[in-house]
Amino acid sequence: ALKEAIVYIPEEGLKGDVNGDGVVDGTDIQVVINIILAETNDPVGDVNGDGEVDGTDIQEIINIILQS
């Protein structure tokens, strides 16, 4: 089971919350996977800020989940 925590969401958004629902979880990973598969390189999926949407962004989301 994934841990769920109440967190403060800064105005610029919660890092890793790709779908904007206020929670960083597996659905955000799925959104990044969909962006990668669609080859759109949508900047919303660039969680680590390196200019690319790829597996490192998925790993960043996993790290955020594990740290919460």
PEJO-V343550 format. One record per helix or strand. SS is the DSSP state (A for helix, B for strand). FROM is the first residue (numbers start at 1). TO is the last residue. Records with the same first field share a line. If there is no record, write none. Layout:
SS=FROM-TO, FROM-TO
//
This chain:
A=26-38, 43-45, 55-67
//
